[in-house]
């Protein structure tokens, strides 16, 4: 005696011979995986097709395929579904109200398994459109059966049914339905007793196409006592283009239909239709094909509906945290955590792990290093990765710990792999010259001196100009300014070389006989140019003015090369300091050992001096022959280097009457 099938699936078709053939094949034993023909039956309900569906063709998909023809047929598929439910022999019954939907190969196997997980399981999978965009919009743009046939051929369907996800778009009621409430289910599986409780589909939804009968059925199923939503992850139904009442209607037709459907639903149910969130956590079942994983990950990380965050309100997607981060109280641990955060945001997970482990050793109970390690530990299981960035970050961590020798080793490892890795050069420079960076000194000069006029030679992105505040007026000179920082004062930018700027006496119109109170020279990093900029700027300075020279403490031979073959580059501006000391002994010159490459302060200026003007060529020739190797052993004396100490520097400036 032949046993009853475990699963029955009811498929409603109406005048879709091309589409129904693919749908039925996708439900056939030749396509479905891990399910035997005796395990299930397919009940095709022909809801008035002309000509009628050929029963022999349907039987050709398998002996477990049957055809029912309601007489008379209804314009709504609700009664057709109910006829199919009445004929079904399985205890688990699935309904596909639209027979134009190709399904994935594991639908029946996983639906059967999912229904067995809970006696009140409501088993669903998401609905998709073949092609890009909702099909109504796609049709407006020329999508048709021919283009759809080409898409299916492109993925070699039906060889691998899961490749359907590669050429599909989630439909209106699915969207991001793995993580958000669903609108309906185009493959809905319930046990027979649940269908009986529902009374099948409500045949009062009698509009052509059924109106909201399918969403209504899903909602009522979810409102059954103890309903448990089970969502099949890697399965789906894929709608084919065919000119249906709703799925393929034009946008204007769909608007008119929705008005009618809304009105009917509210008349029948007493309230407008809305989405129903599951009362219990969703159970997920199935496999995860790569295209599906891609869509789920995007839905979680960058949801289209920004009003609903699947990872929780306030989730920090940058730091991947559901709770606000608490900064460690220990300053050293806080710096290490900040470094780890920077690497985490940049997806450098080995670096994140390395730094977080150091922070945890220092503060075993601090939560944030532990949270980072819980996410990234797998990135650094045994050996350190060989990369310039890893070595540089490791060096930075040990620099923060004041482990100079270890940090130096790591920075040099980075430069062995990439001799132009500027972050490693910065690390080495910061080891050599610790303390406040030169930007902080500039800001202090601008605050304490309250200059009326500031002139900058070489403005780059405007970071130093941004430190100037009203009422100070600033003049910036750079042949290629690329201001990207917000400015807070009256700034005059001259996009030309400093030689051009001074040759045409451009400052005079702005200065109007006023002095340049502070000048910052950070232009072309060549000795002779810096010297020329100094003598040109000095002509517009007063006795209490200050000229600042940047990049006067070179890191090493390579980065001070005049050829500029490294991104981190000081050039030979250091020669300018030695030259001024030799030819202008009337000046007061000292160099602050501030990272990354020093800041030389020059006071005692004399606009009437002609020494540099008269002896410029001699000076350039004399000091161009001096090599860094000659100077390096006693560079502090040659450049009048003073510690990076605020009190000491302020004392010197007070002595010369600048402060």
N, C-alpha and C positions, 0 to 999 in steps of 0.2 A: 504494500500500500504506500503510495507516495505521500511523504510528510508535507505539512504546511511549511511555507518559507518563513524565515525569521523576519525578513524585511519585505514590506511592500512599498513601492514608490509609485505615486499617482502623478501622471504627466498629462496636462491639458494641452491639446493642439487645435489650431484653427487656421486653415489655409496657409500653412507654412511648410510645404513639402521639402524645400531645400534645407531649411533650418532644422526641422524635425528629424530629418535623416541623420544629421550630425549629432543632435542631442541624444537620439536613441542609440546611436553607435557608441557614444560616450558612456552610456549606461549598460552596454552589453558585456557579456563575459569576455569578449575579445579585448576589451579595454580596461575594465575594472580589475583592480589588483586585490589579491588576498581575500577573495570571496568567490564561492563556487556557484554555478547556475542554480543549484537546488536551494541555495541559501536565500534567494530573493526572487521577487517577481516585479515586473514592470507593467503597470496598467495604463495603457494609453487611452485617454478619454477624448474621442473625436467630437468636438463641440460644434458640429454642423459644417465641417469643411465641404467645399465644392470644387472638385469631386471629392467624395469621401476618401479618407485615408485607406490605402490598400492593406488589407489585413495580412495578405501573404508577404508583403514587404516587411511589415512589422514583425511577423513570425520569423522572418529571415534573420533577425538579430538574435534569436534564441527561442527555445521552447518555453522559456519563462516570460515571454512577452505576450500580452493580450490586448485586444481592442474592445472598447465599449463605445456605443454611439447613443447618447441620450436622444430621445424623441418625444417631444420636440426639443431642439437645442435652444439654449438661452443666450442672449447677448452678453450676459454676465457669466464668468466662469465659475461662480460660486456653486451653482447647482451641479455643474459638471464635476467639480472636486468632490462634492458630497456623494455623487454616484460612484466615483472611484473609491472613496472611503468605504462605502457600503460593500463593494466587491472585494476589498482587500482581505487577504487571508493571514497576513503576517501580524505579529504582536507589535512590531515597530513599523509605523507607517510614515513615510515621507511624502510631502506634497510639493510639486513644482507647478505652480499655477500658470507658468509660461513655458511652453515647450520649445521655445527658441533659445534655450540656454544650454550650451555645452558645459559639461561638468568635468572635474579633475578625476584622475584614476583611483584615488583612495577614498572617494566620497562615501561609498556604501560600507566599506570596511570600517572606517573610523566612525561613521554614524552609528553603526551597530555597537561598536565598542563604547562610544560615548553614552548611548542610551542605557547601557548596563551599569554605568557608574552611579546612577541615582534613580530611584523609582519615579521621581518627578522631573526628570531631565527634559529640558527644552533644547533640542540639538539644532544648531543653525550653522550656516557658513555664509560668508560675505558674497554679495552680488557684484559683478563687474560688467563693464561694457568692453567688447572687443574694439580696439582702436583707441586713439587719443581723444580725450574729452568726453563729456556726456554726448550720447549719440544724436540728440537733437541738434546740438551745436556742430557736431562733426558733419552731419548731413548738410547743414548750411554751407560748410566749407568744402563740399564735394565728396564726402565719404559715401561709398555705396557698396553694393554687393561685390563688384569686381575688385575694389580695393581691399575689401575684407578677405576675399578669396586669396588675394596675393599675400596678405599678412599671414594667413594660416599656412600658406605654402612656405613662407619665409622661415617659420619656426618648425617646418616639417611635421605639422600636426597631421595625423594623431600619433606619430612615433613617440613623442614624450608630451603627455598632456599637461605637465606642470610648466611647460614653456609658455602656456597661455598667459601666465602672469606677466611675461615680458612685453606683451602687446596689448595690455588692457588698462582700463581706468576704473577705479571703484565707482559704483553707481551712487545715485543721490542718497539712498537710504543706508548705504554702507559707510562711505567716506572713510573715517578713521575708526571704524566700528570695532576693531580689536580692543580699543581703549576707551571708546565713547559709546553711549547708548545707540542701539540700532533702531532704524525706522521700521524695517520689515525683514522677512527672511524668504528668499526665493527658493530655498530648499529647506523645509521645516520638517523635522522628525519628532514625533511624539509617540508614546505608547498608546495602544488602542483605547485604554480606559480614559486617558486624557482627552483624546479626540471625542470620546463619548460625552465627557463632562462639558466640552465646548459645544457639543451638538454640531460639530463640523463647522463649515463656513456659514456665516449668516446670509441667507439668500435675500434678505431685505436690501442688500447692496446690489441693486438690479440695473445699475447704469451700465452702458456698454463698456466692456473691459473690467467691470467690477468696482470701479472707483477705488475706495480705500478698503476693500474687503481683505486684501492680503495684509496690509499693516494692522488692520483691526484684529485679524486672526492671531498674528504674532503677539499683539499687546494682550489679548484675552488669555493666550496661553501663558504669558508671563505673569498674569494676575491670578492664575490658579494657585491654591494653597501650596506653600513650600516649593514653588517652581524653582528649578535650578538651571540657570543658563549654562549650556556647554557649547563652547565655540570651537569649531574645527579650524585650526590655525592655517594649515597649508592646503586646504581644499577651497573650492569656489565654484560658482556658476557664472558662465560668461555669455552675455546676451549678444545675439547676432542681429544685424540690421535686417529689417523686413517690413517696415511700415506699420508697426503696431500702434494701438490706440494711444498709449502713454509713452512708452520708451522711445519711440521714433517720431513722435509728434513734433511739429514745429514749435518754436518757443511761444508764439501767440496762441496756437491751438492748446498747448499745455497750460497756459495761464487760464484760458477759459474753462478747460476741464477741471483744473484745480479748484476754481470757484464753485463749480457744481459738486465736486467730490467733498469739499469742505462743508458745504451746506448740508449735503446728505448725511455726512458723518455726525455733524452736530445735532441734526434732527433725530438721528437714531440713538445717539449716545448721550445727548444732553450737554455736551461740552466740546470745544474744538479739539482736533487731534493734536497730540503732542507726544514727544518721545518719553519712554518709560525706562528709567534706570533700574537695573536688576536690584532686588532687595538683598540678595546674597552675592558674595564674591563669585565672579565668573570662573568656571573650570575650563581650562584650555587643553585640547587634545589634538594630536597630529604631528606631522613633520614640519620642517621649516625650510622649504626651497629658498635659494638665495634671493630671487626677486621678491618673495614675501618678506623675508627678513629685512630687506632694504626698505620696504614700505612700512613695516611695523616700527623699525628704528626711527625712521623719519617722523612717523606719527607721534612717537614718544618724545623725541628731542625737539622737533620743530612743528608742533601741531598747527594745522590750518586754523582751527577754531581756538584762538588765543584766550577766549574767555573760560575755556576748560583745560586745565593742565593735568594730563594723565599722571604726572609724577608728583602732583600735589601743589597747592597754591604756595607761591613764594619759592618754588624750587629754583636753585641757582644752577642754571645749565652750564655756566662757565666753569664753576668749581665742582659741579656735580654733587650738590649737597641739598638735602631736604630741609636742613636747619641753618639759621644764620651762623656764620663762622665766628668763633670767639678768638680774638687775638691773644696769644700767650702773654702772660705778664712778664716773664723773663725776657729782657731785651734781646739777648743772643738767640734764644729759641725763636723769638718772634721774627728775627732777621732770617734765620734758617727756613722757617715756615714760609715766609714771603718768597724766598728763593725757590723753594719747592713748588709753591703755587705758580710762579712764573713758568716753570718748566712744565707743570701739569697742563696749564692753559695752552702751551705750545705743543702739547702731545709728545713731550720728551719724557716718557714714563720711566726709563732707566735712570735718568737724572733725578726725577722726582723721588724715586725709591732711595737712591743713594743719599740724598740730602735728608729725607724724612727719617732714615735710619740713624743718621748722626743726631738729629734733633731728639729722637726717642731715647738714645743712649744718655743724653744730657738730662732729659725730662721724661722719665718712663711713664708717668701718669698723665702727661699732656695729651688731650684727646685728638687734636688735629693731625699730628704726625701719624698716629695710629690709624686714623680714618684714611689718610692718603695711602698708607702701606696696605691696608685691606683691599684697596682698589688696584694698586700698581705693583705689588711685590713680585708677581710673576715675571715682570720685565727685567728683573735683576736677580736671577736665581743663584748663579755661581760666579762666572767670570765677568769682569767689567767689559763693557763693549768698547771696541776700538773706534772712537770717533772724536773729532776735534771738539765738538760741543760737549760731549760727556766729560772729557778731561778738563775743559775750561770750567764747567759747572762744579766739578769736584774741587778744582783749585779755588774757586770762589767760596765754597763751603769751608775749606780749611783756612782760607784767608780770614773769614769771619771768626774762626776759632783762634786766630793769631798763630797758627801753625805755619810759619813762614816757609820753612824748608819744604814741607810736604806740598804746600800750595804752589811754590815755585816749580817743583818737579812736574806737577800736573799741568801748569800753564805751558811749560816747555814741551810736554808731550803733545799738547794741542797744536803748538806751532810746528812741531815736526811733521804732523799730518797735514797741516794747512798753514803755511808760513805767512799767510795774509789774514789769519783769523783774528780780527781786530779786538774781539772781546778778551782774548788771551793777553794781548798787548795791554789792554786796559787793566786787566788783573795784575799783571806784573808792575805796571805803573802805580797802581793803588797800593801794592805791597811796599814799593820804594818810597812813595809819598803818601802816607796815611793822613787822615783828618778831613777837614772841610774842603770841598771841591771849589774850584776857582769861581764858579757861578755864585757861590755864597759870598765870596769876597767882593765880586762886582756889586752884588746887591747891597752889601754893607757900605761900600764906597758911595753908592748912589744915595743911600739913606742918610749916612752921617755927614757927607759933604753938602747935601742938598744942592747939587749943581744947577745952574741956570741952563747951561748948554753941555751936552755930551756929544762927542763925535766917535763913531765906530768905523774903522776901516776893515771891511770883511764882515758882512752881517749874516751870511748863510741863511739858515732858516728863521732867524730872528729871535732865537732863544735868549740871547743876552740883551737885545733891545727890549724884550718883554719884561725885563726887570726894572725898567725905567718907569717912573710914575710922574703924573702931572704935579706941579706946573713945569717940570723940566722939559726942555725941547731937545730932541735928538736929531742928529744928522747921521745917516748911514750911507756908506759907499761900498758898492760891490758890483762888478760887471754882470754877475748872474745871480741876483737875489732870488731866494725861494722862500719867502716868508710863509710860515705855516703856524706860527705861534700868535696868540692874541696879543695885541699891543695896547698899552695903557697911557700913552702920552702923545704929544704932537711929534710925529716922526716924519722926517724928510728923507726919502730914499733916492739915491742917485745911482742909476744902473750904468756905471761906467768904471773904468779903472781909476785907481787913486791918482795916478799920474795925470790922466786927462782931467780929473776933478780939480786938482790943484793948479794945473797949467792955465786953466781959464779962470782962476781966482773965484771959483764957485762959492766958497764959504762966505764971502764977504756980504752978499745980499741977505743971507739969513742972519749972520752974526750982528750986522748993523753996529760995528765997533765994539761989540761985547766979546769977552774972552771965551774960549773953549775951556771949561772948568775941568772936565775929565775926558781923556781920549783913550780909547781901547783899540790897540792895533792887533788885528788877528786876520790879516789878509793873506797874500801870497807868501808862503813859508820859505822865502829866500832871503838870506842875509842882506844883500844889497838893496832889495825892495823894502825890507823892514827899516833899514837905515834911512832910505829916502823918504819913507812915510813919516819917520820920526822927525826929520829936519823940516818937512813940509808942515806937519801938524804944529810943531813948536812955534812957528811964526804966528799962530793964532792963539797962543796960550799966554797966561799971565804968570806972575811970580808965585801965586798960590795954586796954580793948576797942577794936575797930575796926569802923566802919560803912563799907561799900562801896556806892557808887552806880553803877549801870550806865547806859550810853547817855547820857553827859554831854557827848560831843563830836559834835554833829550833823554829818551829811554835807552837807546842803544844805537850802534853804528847804522844799522839798516834803516831804522825808522827816521833817522835824521838825514837820510840821503836826499840830495837835491833832485834826484830823478823821480822821487815820489812813486816808488814801486810797492808801497804798502798803504792800506787804507788808513791805518793809524799812522799819522805822519806829523812830525814837528818841523822837518826841514832844518836848516842851519841858522835859525833865528838866534840861537845862543851866541853866535859870533857878534851879533849886534850889541849885546851887553858888553862883551869884552872890548869892542871897538869904542863904544861910548865911554867906558872907563878910561881908555887910553887917551882919547882926543878931547874929552869933555870932563876934565877933572873937577869942574865947577858944579857938576850935577850930583845930586844925592841919589844913589842907585842901590837897591837891594832886591833880591828875588825870594818870594815866598815859596816855600816847598809845599805847594798845594797840588793835589792831583788834578789832572793826570800828568801835566808836564810843566808845572811852574807858572808863576805870574810875577813879572818884574815890575817894580814900582819905581818911577823916576820923577823926582821933584827938583826944585831949584832951577826951573826952566828959565831960559833967557831968549826972548824972541829976537833980540838984536845980535845974537851970536852969529858969526859968519864962518866959524871954523869948519863945520861940516860942509858948508857950501863950497868953500875954497879948496878943501882937501878931500873931497868925497872920493875921487878916483884913487888917490893915494891910499885912503883908508880901506876901500874895498880890496885893492890889490894886496895890502899888507895882511889883512885878516882872512882873506880867502885861502891863504896858504896854511892856516892853522888847522890841524886835524883834531877831531874829537879824542882820538887816542892820546894825544899830547895833554889834553886838558882834563880828561876823565879822572885820573888819580887824585886831583886836587880841585875838582870842579866847584866845590862849595866856596872856596876862596876866589876862584876866577870869576864866579857869577854873583858873589856877595849873597850867598844863600842864607836865609834866616828860617827858623822853625815855623811851622804852620800853626802859629800861636796868636790868637786875637790880641791879647794884652800886650805882647811884645811889639806887634806891628803898630797898634794904635799909639803906643808910647813913642815909637820912632816918628810917626806922622805928626804927633803933637810937638815934638822937638823942632821940626822944620816948619811949624806953623800952618800945616794943612788942615789939621783938626783942631 
